[in-house]
Each structure stands twice: as structure tokens, then as C-alpha cells.
Amino acid sequence: MTTRTIGDFRVRCTVVQETPRRYAVQIFTRKVGGNAPEKCWDVPGLAFNNLAAAEQGSLQVFQRINGVRFNGEPEFAHASA
């Protein structure tokens, strides 16, 4: 699990096991201060067959997060056309 602060939000990325041979990546965001609830965001279309590959994919997703919207939704850097 990797964690950092982006703006007013604490962001962490983690790997979850969906089935015995399927892993997915989830992003959690929480507004810093107060008692704000943590929100979970699934990364669509990203699934792995083993834990090592999922952890590497999680790190790559985490590194691409460049902001957080007011509602806690993570924003990603987009490749230029």
C-alpha cells in the first residue's frame, strides 16, 4: 500500500483479491482534517492474475495520480495526443 497527500486529500492505493486468481487495484481518498469518511474508487479494466503483477500495477496507477477533485475522485495525468 502506498500513501501520500495531494492537496487537501490523503490518497492511498491498494491491491484487493477479487477471486483466488484475480487481483484488482483500488484507490482510497480522504479529506484531511475532521471526520471525513474515506471513499473507495475502483480502477476499471485493470485486473491481474498474480499478486506481484498487481502490486506493480498499483504502483504505476498511484504514480499517475496528479490531483483529486473536490468530491475525492482521483485525477490522472493524460498522455498528450
mmCIF file of the N, C-alpha and C atoms, coordinates in Angstrom:
data_MODEL
# 
_entry.id   MODEL 
# 
loop_
_atom_site.group_PDB 
_atom_site.id 
_atom_site.type_symbol 
_atom_site.label_atom_id 
_atom_site.label_alt_id 
_atom_site.label_comp_id 
_atom_site.label_asym_id 
_atom_site.label_entity_id 
_atom_site.label_seq_id 
_atom_site.pdbx_PDB_ins_code 
_atom_site.Cartn_x 
_atom_site.Cartn_y 
_atom_site.Cartn_z 
_atom_site.occupancy 
_atom_site.B_iso_or_equiv 
_atom_site.pdbx_formal_charge 
_atom_site.auth_seq_id 
_atom_site.auth_comp_id 
_atom_site.auth_asym_id 
_atom_site.auth_atom_id 
_atom_site.pdbx_PDB_model_num 
ATOM 1   N N  . MET A 1 1  ? 0.843   -1.173  0.000   1.00 0.00 ? 1  MET A N  1 
ATOM 2   C CA . MET A 1 1  ? 0.000   0.000   0.000   1.00 0.00 ? 1  MET A CA 1 
ATOM 3   C C  . MET A 1 1  ? 0.890   1.238   0.000   1.00 0.00 ? 1  MET A C  1 
ATOM 4   N N  . THR A 1 2  ? 0.532   2.175   -0.826  1.00 0.00 ? 2  THR A N  1 
ATOM 5   C CA . THR A 1 2  ? 1.275   3.420   -0.946  1.00 0.00 ? 2  THR A CA 1 
ATOM 6   C C  . THR A 1 2  ? 0.353   4.565   -0.570  1.00 0.00 ? 2  THR A C  1 
ATOM 7   N N  . THR A 1 3  ? 0.896   5.560   0.161   1.00 0.00 ? 3  THR A N  1 
ATOM 8   C CA . THR A 1 3  ? 0.082   6.678   0.625   1.00 0.00 ? 3  THR A CA 1 
ATOM 9   C C  . THR A 1 3  ? 0.819   7.990   0.421   1.00 0.00 ? 3  THR A C  1 
ATOM 10  N N  . ARG A 1 4  ? 0.064   9.035   0.080   1.00 0.00 ? 4  ARG A N  1 
ATOM 11  C CA . ARG A 1 4  ? 0.617   10.392  0.015   1.00 0.00 ? 4  ARG A CA 1 
ATOM 12  C C  . ARG A 1 4  ? -0.517  11.402  0.112   1.00 0.00 ? 4  ARG A C  1 
ATOM 13  N N  . THR A 1 5  ? -0.143  12.654  0.348   1.00 0.00 ? 5  THR A N  1 
ATOM 14  C CA . THR A 1 5  ? -1.120  13.728  0.420   1.00 0.00 ? 5  THR A CA 1 
ATOM 15  C C  . THR A 1 5  ? -1.085  14.510  -0.882  1.00 0.00 ? 5  THR A C  1 
ATOM 16  N N  . ILE A 1 6  ? -2.273  14.728  -1.459  1.00 0.00 ? 6  ILE A N  1 
ATOM 17  C CA . ILE A 1 6  ? -2.412  15.520  -2.676  1.00 0.00 ? 6  ILE A CA 1 
ATOM 18  C C  . ILE A 1 6  ? -3.441  16.591  -2.369  1.00 0.00 ? 6  ILE A C  1 
ATOM 19  N N  . GLY A 1 7  ? -3.005  17.831  -2.327  1.00 0.00 ? 7  GLY A N  1 
ATOM 20  C CA . GLY A 1 7  ? -3.911  18.915  -1.966  1.00 0.00 ? 7  GLY A CA 1 
ATOM 21  C C  . GLY A 1 7  ? -4.425  18.717  -0.554  1.00 0.00 ? 7  GLY A C  1 
ATOM 22  N N  . ASP A 1 8  ? -5.752  18.716  -0.394  1.00 0.00 ? 8  ASP A N  1 
ATOM 23  C CA . ASP A 1 8  ? -6.370  18.522  0.918   1.00 0.00 ? 8  ASP A CA 1 
ATOM 24  C C  . ASP A 1 8  ? -6.782  17.073  1.160   1.00 0.00 ? 8  ASP A C  1 
ATOM 25  N N  . PHE A 1 9  ? -6.285  16.148  0.351   1.00 0.00 ? 9  PHE A N  1 
ATOM 26  C CA . PHE A 1 9  ? -6.704  14.756  0.451   1.00 0.00 ? 9  PHE A CA 1 
ATOM 27  C C  . PHE A 1 9  ? -5.531  13.821  0.721   1.00 0.00 ? 9  PHE A C  1 
ATOM 28  N N  . ARG A 1 10 ? -5.819  12.810  1.521   1.00 0.00 ? 10 ARG A N  1 
ATOM 29  C CA . ARG A 1 10 ? -4.883  11.715  1.738   1.00 0.00 ? 10 ARG A CA 1 
ATOM 30  C C  . ARG A 1 10 ? -5.273  10.638  0.744   1.00 0.00 ? 10 ARG A C  1 
ATOM 31  N N  . VAL A 1 11 ? -4.329  10.161  -0.035  1.00 0.00 ? 11 VAL A N  1 
ATOM 32  C CA . VAL A 1 11 ? -4.597  9.196   -1.105  1.00 0.00 ? 11 VAL A CA 1 
ATOM 33  C C  . VAL A 1 11 ? -3.774  7.946   -0.856  1.00 0.00 ? 11 VAL A C  1 
ATOM 34  N N  . ARG A 1 12 ? -4.425  6.794   -0.976  1.00 0.00 ? 12 ARG A N  1 
ATOM 35  C CA . ARG A 1 12 ? -3.691  5.535   -0.883  1.00 0.00 ? 12 ARG A CA 1 
ATOM 36  C C  . ARG A 1 12 ? -4.180  4.578   -1.952  1.00 0.00 ? 12 ARG A C  1 
ATOM 37  N N  . CYS A 1 13 ? -3.299  3.725   -2.378  1.00 0.00 ? 13 CYS A N  1 
ATOM 38  C CA . CYS A 1 13 ? -3.592  2.773   -3.431  1.00 0.00 ? 13 CYS A CA 1 
ATOM 39  C C  . CYS A 1 13 ? -3.301  1.383   -2.871  1.00 0.00 ? 13 CYS A C  1 
ATOM 40  N N  . THR A 1 14 ? -4.208  0.450   -3.101  1.00 0.00 ? 14 THR A N  1 
ATOM 41  C CA . THR A 1 14 ? -4.037  -0.885  -2.540  1.00 0.00 ? 14 THR A CA 1 
ATOM 42  C C  . THR A 1 14 ? -4.503  -1.949  -3.534  1.00 0.00 ? 14 THR A C  1 
ATOM 43  N N  . VAL A 1 15 ? -4.055  -3.178  -3.305  1.00 0.00 ? 15 VAL A N  1 
ATOM 44  C CA . VAL A 1 15 ? -4.436  -4.321  -4.133  1.00 0.00 ? 15 VAL A CA 1 
ATOM 45  C C  . VAL A 1 15 ? -5.449  -5.149  -3.349  1.00 0.00 ? 15 VAL A C  1 
ATOM 46  N N  . VAL A 1 16 ? -6.514  -5.558  -4.001  1.00 0.00 ? 16 VAL A N  1 
ATOM 47  C CA . VAL A 1 16 ? -7.523  -6.416  -3.373  1.00 0.00 ? 16 VAL A CA 1 
ATOM 48  C C  . VAL A 1 16 ? -7.675  -7.692  -4.193  1.00 0.00 ? 16 VAL A C  1 
ATOM 49  N N  . GLN A 1 17 ? -7.917  -8.785  -3.485  1.00 0.00 ? 17 GLN A N  1 
ATOM 50  C CA . GLN A 1 17 ? -8.111  -10.064 -4.160  1.00 0.00 ? 17 GLN A CA 1 
ATOM 51  C C  . GLN A 1 17 ? -9.603  -10.258 -4.403  1.00 0.00 ? 17 GLN A C  1 
ATOM 52  N N  . GLU A 1 18 ? -9.991  -10.316 -5.672  1.00 0.00 ? 18 GLU A N  1 
ATOM 53  C CA . GLU A 1 18 ? -11.402 -10.479 -6.023  1.00 0.00 ? 18 GLU A CA 1 
ATOM 54  C C  . GLU A 1 18 ? -11.809 -11.949 -6.027  1.00 0.00 ? 18 GLU A C  1 
ATOM 55  N N  . THR A 1 19 ? -10.972 -12.798 -6.574  1.00 0.00 ? 19 THR A N  1 
ATOM 56  C CA . THR A 1 19 ? -11.169 -14.246 -6.587  1.00 0.00 ? 19 THR A CA 1 
ATOM 57  C C  . THR A 1 19 ? -9.808  -14.866 -6.278  1.00 0.00 ? 19 THR A C  1 
ATOM 58  N N  . PRO A 1 20 ? -9.740  -16.171 -6.109  1.00 0.00 ? 20 PRO A N  1 
ATOM 59  C CA . PRO A 1 20 ? -8.432  -16.774 -5.786  1.00 0.00 ? 20 PRO A CA 1 
ATOM 60  C C  . PRO A 1 20 ? -7.313  -16.459 -6.789  1.00 0.00 ? 20 PRO A C  1 
ATOM 61  N N  . ARG A 1 21 ? -7.656  -16.153 -8.028  1.00 0.00 ? 21 ARG A N  1 
ATOM 62  C CA . ARG A 1 21 ? -6.624  -15.868 -9.035  1.00 0.00 ? 21 ARG A CA 1 
ATOM 63  C C  . ARG A 1 21 ? -6.834  -14.547 -9.745  1.00 0.00 ? 21 ARG A C  1 
ATOM 64  N N  . ARG A 1 22 ? -7.505  -13.630 -9.107  1.00 0.00 ? 22 ARG A N  1 
ATOM 65  C CA . ARG A 1 22 ? -7.762  -12.330 -9.740  1.00 0.00 ? 22 ARG A CA 1 
ATOM 66  C C  . ARG A 1 22 ? -7.582  -11.220 -8.709  1.00 0.00 ? 22 ARG A C  1 
ATOM 67  N N  . TYR A 1 23 ? -6.736  -10.262 -9.067  1.00 0.00 ? 23 TYR A N  1 
ATOM 68  C CA . TYR A 1 23 ? -6.443  -9.127  -8.195  1.00 0.00 ? 23 TYR A CA 1 
ATOM 69  C C  . TYR A 1 23 ? -6.811  -7.825  -8.902  1.00 0.00 ? 23 TYR A C  1 
ATOM 70  N N  . ALA A 1 24 ? -7.265  -6.858  -8.132  1.00 0.00 ? 24 ALA A N  1 
ATOM 71  C CA . ALA A 1 24 ? -7.646  -5.557  -8.679  1.00 0.00 ? 24 ALA A CA 1 
ATOM 72  C C  . ALA A 1 24 ? -6.989  -4.458  -7.851  1.00 0.00 ? 24 ALA A C  1 
ATOM 73  N N  . VAL A 1 25 ? -7.007  -3.243  -8.402  1.00 0.00 ? 25 VAL A N  1 
ATOM 74  C CA . VAL A 1 25 ? -6.420  -2.087  -7.739  1.00 0.00 ? 25 VAL A CA 1 
ATOM 75  C C  . VAL A 1 25 ? -7.549  -1.146  -7.323  1.00 0.00 ? 25 VAL A C  1 
ATOM 76  N N  . GLN A 1 26 ? -7.467  -0.643  -6.085  1.00 0.00 ? 26 GLN A N  1 
ATOM 77  C CA . GLN A 1 26 ? -8.430  0.334   -5.596  1.00 0.00 ? 26 GLN A CA 1 
ATOM 78  C C  . GLN A 1 26 ? -7.678  1.537   -5.051  1.00 0.00 ? 26 GLN A C  1 
ATOM 79  N N  . ILE A 1 27 ? -8.307  2.706   -5.212  1.00 0.00 ? 27 ILE A N  1 
ATOM 80  C CA . ILE A 1 27 ? -7.747  3.958   -4.708  1.00 0.00 ? 27 ILE A CA 1 
ATOM 81  C C  . ILE A 1 27 ? -8.686  4.474   -3.630  1.00 0.00 ? 27 ILE A C  1 
ATOM 82  N N  . PHE A 1 28 ? -8.122  4.846   -2.496  1.00 0.00 ? 28 PHE A N  1 
ATOM 83  C CA . PHE A 1 28 ? -8.902  5.403   -1.398  1.00 0.00 ? 28 PHE A CA 1 
ATOM 84  C C  . PHE A 1 28 ? -8.496  6.856   -1.192  1.00 0.00 ? 28 PHE A C  1 
ATOM 85  N N  . THR A 1 29 ? -9.478  7.730   -1.021  1.00 0.00 ? 29 THR A N  1 
ATOM 86  C CA . THR A 1 29 ? -9.197  9.145   -0.754  1.00 0.00 ? 29 THR A CA 1 
ATOM 87  C C  . THR A 1 29 ? -9.960  9.572   0.497   1.00 0.00 ? 29 THR A C  1 
ATOM 88  N N  . ARG A 1 30 ? -9.361  10.476  1.241   1.00 0.00 ? 30 ARG A N  1 
ATOM 89  C CA . ARG A 1 30 ? -9.990  11.011  2.446   1.00 0.00 ? 30 ARG A CA 1 
ATOM 90  C C  . ARG A 1 30 ? -9.534  12.431  2.654   1.00 0.00 ? 30 ARG A C  1 
ATOM 91  N N  . LYS A 1 31 ? -10.473 13.331  2.858   1.00 0.00 ? 31 LYS A N  1 
ATOM 92  C CA . LYS A 1 31 ? -10.147 14.731  3.103   1.00 0.00 ? 31 LYS A CA 1 
ATOM 93  C C  . LYS A 1 31 ? -9.427  14.829  4.445   1.00 0.00 ? 31 LYS A C  1 
ATOM 94  N N  . VAL A 1 32 ? -8.322  15.550  4.456   1.00 0.00 ? 32 VAL A N  1 
ATOM 95  C CA . VAL A 1 32 ? -7.523  15.702  5.663   1.00 0.00 ? 32 VAL A CA 1 
ATOM 96  C C  . VAL A 1 32 ? -8.254  16.610  6.641   1.00 0.00 ? 32 VAL A C  1 
ATOM 97  N N  . GLY A 1 33 ? -8.243  16.260  7.910   1.00 0.00 ? 33 GLY A N  1 
ATOM 98  C CA . GLY A 1 33 ? -8.885  17.056  8.947   1.00 0.00 ? 33 GLY A CA 1 
ATOM 99  C C  . GLY A 1 33 ? -10.325 16.647  9.157   1.00 0.00 ? 33 GLY A C  1 
ATOM 100 N N  . GLY A 1 34 ? -10.800 16.830  10.366  1.00 0.00 ? 34 GLY A N  1 
ATOM 101 C CA . GLY A 1 34 ? -12.184 16.488  10.660  1.00 0.00 ? 34 GLY A CA 1 
ATOM 102 C C  . GLY A 1 34 ? -12.408 14.992  10.658  1.00 0.00 ? 34 GLY A C  1 
ATOM 103 N N  . ASN A 1 35 ? -13.650 14.614  10.467  1.00 0.00 ? 35 ASN A N  1 
ATOM 104 C CA . ASN A 1 35 ? -14.020 13.199  10.473  1.00 0.00 ? 35 ASN A CA 1 
ATOM 105 C C  . ASN A 1 35 ? -14.538 12.760  9.111   1.00 0.00 ? 35 ASN A C  1 
ATOM 106 N N  . ALA A 1 36 ? -13.917 13.221  8.078   1.00 0.00 ? 36 ALA A N  1 
ATOM 107 C CA . ALA A 1 36 ? -14.371 12.895  6.721   1.00 0.00 ? 36 ALA A CA 1 
ATOM 108 C C  . ALA A 1 36 ? -14.233 11.394  6.462   1.00 0.00 ? 36 ALA A C  1 
ATOM 109 N N  . PRO A 1 37 ? -15.243 10.796  5.830   1.00 0.00 ? 37 PRO A N  1 
ATOM 110 C CA . PRO A 1 37 ? -15.154 9.365   5.516   1.00 0.00 ? 37 PRO A CA 1 
ATOM 111 C C  . PRO A 1 37 ? -14.192 9.115   4.356   1.00 0.00 ? 37 PRO A C  1 
ATOM 112 N N  . GLU A 1 38 ? -13.648 7.931   4.338   1.00 0.00 ? 38 GLU A N  1 
ATOM 113 C CA . GLU A 1 38 ? -12.764 7.533   3.251   1.00 0.00 ? 38 GLU A CA 1 
ATOM 114 C C  . GLU A 1 38 ? -13.632 7.026   2.102   1.00 0.00 ? 38 GLU A C  1 
ATOM 115 N N  . LYS A 1 39 ? -13.291 7.419   0.870   1.00 0.00 ? 39 LYS A N  1 
ATOM 116 C CA . LYS A 1 39 ? -14.020 6.965   -0.315  1.00 0.00 ? 39 LYS A CA 1 
ATOM 117 C C  . LYS A 1 39 ? -13.145 6.002   -1.097  1.00 0.00 ? 39 LYS A C  1 
ATOM 118 N N  . CYS A 1 40 ? -13.777 4.988   -1.665  1.00 0.00 ? 40 CYS A N  1 
ATOM 119 C CA . CYS A 1 40 ? -13.068 3.970   -2.436  1.00 0.00 ? 40 CYS A CA 1 
ATOM 120 C C  . CYS A 1 40 ? -13.401 4.130   -3.914  1.00 0.00 ? 40 CYS A C  1 
ATOM 121 N N  . TRP A 1 41 ? -12.376 4.074   -4.750  1.00 0.00 ? 41 TRP A N  1 
ATOM 122 C CA . TRP A 1 41 ? -12.539 4.205   -6.199  1.00 0.00 ? 41 TRP A CA 1 
ATOM 123 C C  . TRP A 1 41 ? -11.892 2.991   -6.864  1.00 0.00 ? 41 TRP A C  1 
ATOM 124 N N  . ASP A 1 42 ? -12.673 2.247   -7.623  1.00 0.00 ? 42 ASP A N  1 
ATOM 125 C CA . ASP A 1 42 ? -12.138 1.110   -8.377  1.00 0.00 ? 42 ASP A CA 1 
ATOM 126 C C  . ASP A 1 42 ? -11.463 1.605   -9.642  1.00 0.00 ? 42 ASP A C  1 
ATOM 127 N N  . VAL A 1 43 ? -10.421 0.920   -10.054 1.00 0.00 ? 43 VAL A N  1 
ATOM 128 C CA . VAL A 1 43 ? -9.752  1.244   -11.312 1.00 0.00 ? 43 VAL A CA 1 
ATOM 129 C C  . VAL A 1 43 ? -10.317 0.285   -12.355 1.00 0.00 ? 43 VAL A C  1 
ATOM 130 N N  . PRO A 1 44 ? -11.197 0.766   -13.240 1.00 0.00 ? 44 PRO A N  1 
ATOM 131 C CA . PRO A 1 44 ? -11.861 -0.124  -14.196 1.00 0.00 ? 44 PRO A CA 1 
ATOM 132 C C  . PRO A 1 44 ? -10.902 -0.685  -15.248 1.00 0.00 ? 44 PRO A C  1 
ATOM 133 N N  . GLY A 1 45 ? -11.164 -1.915  -15.635 1.00 0.00 ? 45 GLY A N  1 
ATOM 134 C CA . GLY A 1 45 ? -10.394 -2.532  -16.704 1.00 0.00 ? 45 GLY A CA 1 
ATOM 135 C C  . GLY A 1 45 ? -8.993  -2.934  -16.326 1.00 0.00 ? 45 GLY A C  1 
ATOM 136 N N  . LEU A 1 46 ? -8.691  -2.965  -15.049 1.00 0.00 ? 46 LEU A N  1 
ATOM 137 C CA . LEU A 1 46 ? -7.345  -3.313  -14.607 1.00 0.00 ? 46 LEU A CA 1 
ATOM 138 C C  . LEU A 1 46 ? -7.436  -4.496  -13.659 1.00 0.00 ? 46 LEU A C  1 
ATOM 139 N N  . ALA A 1 47 ? -7.064  -5.684  -14.150 1.00 0.00 ? 47 ALA A N  1 
ATOM 140 C CA . ALA A 1 47 ? -7.102  -6.898  -13.336 1.00 0.00 ? 47 ALA A CA 1 
ATOM 141 C C  . ALA A 1 47 ? -5.819  -7.691  -13.586 1.00 0.00 ? 47 ALA A C  1 
ATOM 142 N N  . PHE A 1 48 ? -5.376  -8.398  -12.559 1.00 0.00 ? 48 PHE A N  1 
ATOM 143 C CA . PHE A 1 48 ? -4.112  -9.133  -12.647 1.00 0.00 ? 48 PHE A CA 1 
ATOM 144 C C  . PHE A 1 48 ? -4.317  -10.564 -12.179 1.00 0.00 ? 48 PHE A C  1 
ATOM 145 N N  . ASN A 1 49 ? -3.453  -11.462 -12.685 1.00 0.00 ? 49 ASN A N  1 
ATOM 146 C CA . ASN A 1 49 ? -3.545  -12.872 -12.328 1.00 0.00 ? 49 ASN A CA 1 
ATOM 147 C C  . ASN A 1 49 ? -2.680  -13.253 -11.142 1.00 0.00 ? 49 ASN A C  1 
ATOM 148 N N  . ASN A 1 50 ? -1.737  -12.387 -10.758 1.00 0.00 ? 50 ASN A N  1 
ATOM 149 C CA . ASN A 1 50 ? -0.909  -12.709 -9.591  1.00 0.00 ? 50 ASN A CA 1 
ATOM 150 C C  . ASN A 1 50 ? -0.634  -11.452 -8.777  1.00 0.00 ? 50 ASN A C  1 
ATOM 151 N N  . LEU A 1 51 ? -0.294  -11.665 -7.529  1.00 0.00 ? 51 LEU A N  1 
ATOM 152 C CA . LEU A 1 51 ? -0.132  -10.568 -6.585  1.00 0.00 ? 51 LEU A CA 1 
ATOM 153 C C  . LEU A 1 51 ? 1.025   -9.645  -6.960  1.00 0.00 ? 51 LEU A C  1 
ATOM 154 N N  . ALA A 1 52 ? 2.133   -10.203 -7.408  1.00 0.00 ? 52 ALA A N  1 
ATOM 155 C CA . ALA A 1 52 ? 3.303   -9.383  -7.761  1.00 0.00 ? 52 ALA A CA 1 
ATOM 156 C C  . ALA A 1 52 ? 2.972   -8.417  -8.899  1.00 0.00 ? 52 ALA A C  1 
ATOM 157 N N  . ALA A 1 53 ? 2.300   -8.890  -9.916  1.00 0.00 ? 53 ALA A N  1 
ATOM 158 C CA . ALA A 1 53 ? 1.921   -8.031  -11.039 1.00 0.00 ? 53 ALA A CA 1 
ATOM 159 C C  . ALA A 1 53 ? 0.923   -6.973  -10.591 1.00 0.00 ? 53 ALA A C  1 
ATOM 160 N N  . ALA A 1 54 ? 0.007   -7.352  -9.699  1.00 0.00 ? 54 ALA A N  1 
ATOM 161 C CA . ALA A 1 54 ? -0.984  -6.403  -9.193  1.00 0.00 ? 54 ALA A CA 1 
ATOM 162 C C  . ALA A 1 54 ? -0.318  -5.294  -8.380  1.00 0.00 ? 54 ALA A C  1 
ATOM 163 N N  . GLU A 1 55 ? 0.662   -5.647  -7.570  1.00 0.00 ? 55 GLU A N  1 
ATOM 164 C CA . GLU A 1 55 ? 1.360   -4.630  -6.771  1.00 0.00 ? 55 GLU A CA 1 
ATOM 165 C C  . GLU A 1 55 ? 2.143   -3.671  -7.671  1.00 0.00 ? 55 GLU A C  1 
ATOM 166 N N  . GLN A 1 56 ? 2.752   -4.190  -8.720  1.00 0.00 ? 56 GLN A N  1 
ATOM 167 C CA . GLN A 1 56 ? 3.466   -3.333  -9.667  1.00 0.00 ? 56 GLN A CA 1 
ATOM 168 C C  . GLN A 1 56 ? 2.477   -2.417  -10.388 1.00 0.00 ? 56 GLN A C  1 
ATOM 169 N N  . GLY A 1 57 ? 1.346   -2.957  -10.794 1.00 0.00 ? 57 GLY A N  1 
ATOM 170 C CA . GLY A 1 57 ? 0.319   -2.155  -11.446 1.00 0.00 ? 57 GLY A CA 1 
ATOM 171 C C  . GLY A 1 57 ? -0.240  -1.090  -10.518 1.00 0.00 ? 57 GLY A C  1 
ATOM 172 N N  . SER A 1 58 ? -0.397  -1.433  -9.252  1.00 0.00 ? 58 SER A N  1 
ATOM 173 C CA . SER A 1 58 ? -0.880  -0.481  -8.255  1.00 0.00 ? 58 SER A CA 1 
ATOM 174 C C  . SER A 1 58 ? 0.081   0.695   -8.115  1.00 0.00 ? 58 SER A C  1 
ATOM 175 N N  . LEU A 1 59 ? 1.357   0.417   -8.105  1.00 0.00 ? 59 LEU A N  1 
ATOM 176 C CA . LEU A 1 59 ? 2.360   1.478   -8.006  1.00 0.00 ? 59 LEU A CA 1 
ATOM 177 C C  . LEU A 1 59 ? 2.315   2.388   -9.234  1.00 0.00 ? 59 LEU A C  1 
ATOM 178 N N  . GLN A 1 60 ? 2.148   1.803   -10.412 1.00 0.00 ? 60 GLN A N  1 
ATOM 179 C CA . GLN A 1 60 ? 2.069   2.603   -11.633 1.00 0.00 ? 60 GLN A CA 1 
ATOM 180 C C  . GLN A 1 60 ? 0.822   3.495   -11.635 1.00 0.00 ? 60 GLN A C  1 
ATOM 181 N N  . VAL A 1 61 ? -0.309  2.951   -11.192 1.00 0.00 ? 61 VAL A N  1 
ATOM 182 C CA . VAL A 1 61 ? -1.539  3.746   -11.096 1.00 0.00 ? 61 VAL A CA 1 
ATOM 183 C C  . VAL A 1 61 ? -1.325  4.890   -10.115 1.00 0.00 ? 61 VAL A C  1 
ATOM 184 N N  . PHE A 1 62 ? -0.751  4.581   -8.964  1.00 0.00 ? 62 PHE A N  1 
ATOM 185 C CA . PHE A 1 62 ? -0.529  5.580   -7.926  1.00 0.00 ? 62 PHE A CA 1 
ATOM 186 C C  . PHE A 1 62 ? 0.351   6.725   -8.425  1.00 0.00 ? 62 PHE A C  1 
ATOM 187 N N  . GLN A 1 63 ? 1.370   6.395   -9.185  1.00 0.00 ? 63 GLN A N  1 
ATOM 188 C CA . GLN A 1 63 ? 2.282   7.417   -9.704  1.00 0.00 ? 63 GLN A CA 1 
ATOM 189 C C  . GLN A 1 63 ? 1.616   8.302   -10.747 1.00 0.00 ? 63 GLN A C  1 
ATOM 190 N N  . ARG A 1 64 ? 0.569   7.816   -11.410 1.00 0.00 ? 64 ARG A N  1 
ATOM 191 C CA . ARG A 1 64 ? -0.121  8.606   -12.434 1.00 0.00 ? 64 ARG A CA 1 
ATOM 192 C C  . ARG A 1 64 ? -1.167  9.550   -11.861 1.00 0.00 ? 64 ARG A C  1 
ATOM 193 N N  . ILE A 1 65 ? -1.496  9.413   -10.573 1.00 0.00 ? 65 ILE A N  1 
ATOM 194 C CA . ILE A 1 65 ? -2.482  10.312  -9.965  1.00 0.00 ? 65 ILE A CA 1 
ATOM 195 C C  . ILE A 1 65 ? -1.836  11.681  -9.810  1.00 0.00 ? 65 ILE A C  1 
ATOM 196 N N  . ASN A 1 66 ? -2.449  12.711  -10.404 1.00 0.00 ? 66 ASN A N  1 
ATOM 197 C CA . ASN A 1 66 ? -1.850  14.044  -10.309 1.00 0.00 ? 66 ASN A CA 1 
ATOM 198 C C  . ASN A 1 66 ? -2.760  15.054  -9.619  1.00 0.00 ? 66 ASN A C  1 
ATOM 199 N N  . GLY A 1 67 ? -3.895  14.608  -9.107  1.00 0.00 ? 67 GLY A N  1 
ATOM 200 C CA . GLY A 1 67 ? -4.792  15.511  -8.404  1.00 0.00 ? 67 GLY A CA 1 
ATOM 201 C C  . GLY A 1 67 ? -5.993  14.766  -7.862  1.00 0.00 ? 67 GLY A C  1 
ATOM 202 N N  . VAL A 1 68 ? -6.774  15.486  -7.054  1.00 0.00 ? 68 VAL A N  1 
ATOM 203 C CA . VAL A 1 68 ? -8.002  14.925  -6.507  1.00 0.00 ? 68 VAL A CA 1 
ATOM 204 C C  . VAL A 1 68 ? -9.089  15.980  -6.649  1.00 0.00 ? 68 VAL A C  1 
ATOM 205 N N  . ARG A 1 69 ? -10.243 15.593  -7.193  1.00 0.00 ? 69 ARG A N  1 
ATOM 206 C CA . ARG A 1 69 ? -11.365 16.520  -7.351  1.00 0.00 ? 69 ARG A CA 1 
ATOM 207 C C  . ARG A 1 69 ? -12.010 16.808  -5.999  1.00 0.00 ? 69 ARG A C  1 
ATOM 208 N N  . PHE A 1 70 ? -12.846 17.827  -5.960  1.00 0.00 ? 70 PHE A N  1 
ATOM 209 C CA . PHE A 1 70 ? -13.482 18.242  -4.706  1.00 0.00 ? 70 PHE A CA 1 
ATOM 210 C C  . PHE A 1 70 ? -14.277 17.128  -4.046  1.00 0.00 ? 70 PHE A C  1 
ATOM 211 N N  . ASN A 1 71 ? -14.792 16.173  -4.847  1.00 0.00 ? 71 ASN A N  1 
ATOM 212 C CA . ASN A 1 71 ? -15.582 15.073  -4.298  1.00 0.00 ? 71 ASN A CA 1 
ATOM 213 C C  . ASN A 1 71 ? -14.724 13.862  -3.909  1.00 0.00 ? 71 ASN A C  1 
ATOM 214 N N  . GLY A 1 72 ? -13.408 13.996  -4.038  1.00 0.00 ? 72 GLY A N  1 
ATOM 215 C CA . GLY A 1 72 ? -12.495 12.918  -3.661  1.00 0.00 ? 72 GLY A CA 1 
ATOM 216 C C  . GLY A 1 72 ? -12.069 12.026  -4.797  1.00 0.00 ? 72 GLY A C  1 
ATOM 217 N N  . GLU A 1 73 ? -12.637 12.235  -5.980  1.00 0.00 ? 73 GLU A N  1 
ATOM 218 C CA . GLU A 1 73 ? -12.283 11.393  -7.129  1.00 0.00 ? 73 GLU A CA 1 
ATOM 219 C C  . GLU A 1 73 ? -10.863 11.705  -7.602  1.00 0.00 ? 73 GLU A C  1 
ATOM 220 N N  . PRO A 1 74 ? -10.023 10.676  -7.739  1.00 0.00 ? 74 PRO A N  1 
ATOM 221 C CA . PRO A 1 74 ? -8.655  10.925  -8.205  1.00 0.00 ? 74 PRO A CA 1 
ATOM 222 C C  . PRO A 1 74 ? -8.625  11.338  -9.674  1.00 0.00 ? 74 PRO A C  1 
ATOM 223 N N  . GLU A 1 75 ? -7.690  12.224  -10.012 1.00 0.00 ? 75 GLU A N  1 
ATOM 224 C CA . GLU A 1 75 ? -7.485  12.649  -11.390 1.00 0.00 ? 75 GLU A CA 1 
ATOM 225 C C  . GLU A 1 75 ? -6.142  12.111  -11.853 1.00 0.00 ? 75 GLU A C  1 
ATOM 226 N N  . PHE A 1 76 ? -6.091  11.708  -13.104 1.00 0.00 ? 76 PHE A N  1 
ATOM 227 C CA . PHE A 1 76 ? -4.884  11.114  -13.657 1.00 0.00 ? 76 PHE A CA 1 
ATOM 228 C C  . PHE A 1 76 ? -4.277  12.019  -14.723 1.00 0.00 ? 76 PHE A C  1 
ATOM 229 N N  . ALA A 1 77 ? -2.966  11.903  -14.869 1.00 0.00 ? 77 ALA A N  1 
ATOM 230 C CA . ALA A 1 77 ? -2.270  12.595  -15.951 1.00 0.00 ? 77 ALA A CA 1 
ATOM 231 C C  . ALA A 1 77 ? -2.656  11.905  -17.249 1.00 0.00 ? 77 ALA A C  1 
ATOM 232 N N  . HIS A 1 78 ? -2.982  12.686  -18.256 1.00 0.00 ? 78 HIS A N  1 
ATOM 233 C CA . HIS A 1 78 ? -3.359  12.134  -19.550 1.00 0.00 ? 78 HIS A CA 1 
ATOM 234 C C  . HIS A 1 78 ? -2.218  12.317  -20.521 1.00 0.00 ? 78 HIS A C  1 
ATOM 235 N N  . ALA A 1 79 ? -1.977  11.299  -21.328 1.00 0.00 ? 79 ALA A N  1 
ATOM 236 C CA . ALA A 1 79 ? -0.955  11.412  -22.372 1.00 0.00 ? 79 ALA A CA 1 
ATOM 237 C C  . ALA A 1 79 ? -1.432  12.401  -23.419 1.00 0.00 ? 79 ALA A C  1 
ATOM 238 N N  . SER A 1 80 ? -0.538  13.241  -23.883 1.00 0.00 ? 80 SER A N  1 
ATOM 239 C CA . SER A 1 80 ? -0.930  14.207  -24.904 1.00 0.00 ? 80 SER A CA 1 
ATOM 240 C C  . SER A 1 80 ? -1.072  13.528  -26.256 1.00 0.00 ? 80 SER A C  1 
ATOM 241 N N  . ALA A 1 81 ? -1.949  14.039  -27.071 1.00 0.00 ? 81 ALA A N  1 
ATOM 242 C CA . ALA A 1 81 ? -2.248  13.422  -28.373 1.00 0.00 ? 81 ALA A CA 1 
ATOM 243 C C  . ALA A 1 81 ? -1.172  13.682  -29.376 1.00 0.00 ? 81 ALA A C  1 
# 
